[in-house]
Amino acid sequence: MLELRPGCECCDSDLPPDSPNARICSFECTFCADCADGVLAGRCPNCGGELVRRPVRPVDKLARFPASTVRKVKPGGCRPVPE
């Protein structure tokens, strides 16, 4: 089950469970659309994987399967993935 992390690892902007602006890689590293599409150019800075839109968990499922409250933020923000 996806953690649905609460914020962008680069800029720490809020990403609630229903956010259409959340992007994740296959390891669930989480970024906002601005950082993912901008400085990261669609690649996870942690694993180099593709960043895709995070699915939205239906509201009626959040009570039983809540989103994570643990924030992970990179000190100093993100750097692009070297080519």
N, C-alpha and C positions, 0 to 999 in steps of 0.2 A: 504494500500500500504506500502511495506517495506521502511524503512528510508534509508537503505544502508549506514550505518554509516561509516565514513572514516578511522577509525583506531581501533587497538586492545585495549581493556580496560585494559589489563595487561601490555603490553610492549610498547604501543603506536606506533607500526609499522603501516605503511600505508596499507590500504586495499581499493584500488580503486573499483569502482562499478563492474568492470569485473574480479576481483580477484577470482581465484579458491581456494585461501587459507583462505577465510573468513568463519567463523563458527558463527552460531547464535542459541539462544534458542527461545522458543515461545514468549518471551517478547522482542526479538530483541537485547538482550545484544550481543555484537559483540567481537569476539576474533580471533586471527590468528590461523592457524592450529598448529603451534609449541606450543603455550600456551594451546590450547584446548586439544591437544593430549598428551601433556607433563604434566605440573604441575596440570592441571585441570582434567585430566583423563576422558575427554568427558562430564563433568558436569559443569553447570553454577555455579559460586561461589555466584551469587546473589539470584537465585531461586532454585538451585539444579536440574534444568531441563536438558534434553539432549541437547548437542551441535551438530548441523548438518551443512552440507555445505550450505552456503547462495546461493540462486539462483542468476544468473547473469541477470541483466536487459538488454534487447537488446539495442544496441547503438542508434538506431533510436528513441527509446522511452525516452532516457535520456534528450533530449532537453525539452520535454514537462513535464517529470516527473524526475527532477534531484535528484541526491543522496544528502543526508544530508552533511553538512559541520561542524556539531557540533561534537566535539570530547569529549568522556567520557573516563577518565583514572583513574584507582584506584591508589591513592597515595601509594607508596611502592609496587606496583605490586599486583599479585594475590596469594591467598593461596588456597590449595586444599579444596574441599568440604568435611567436616567431614562425615564419614560413619555412 
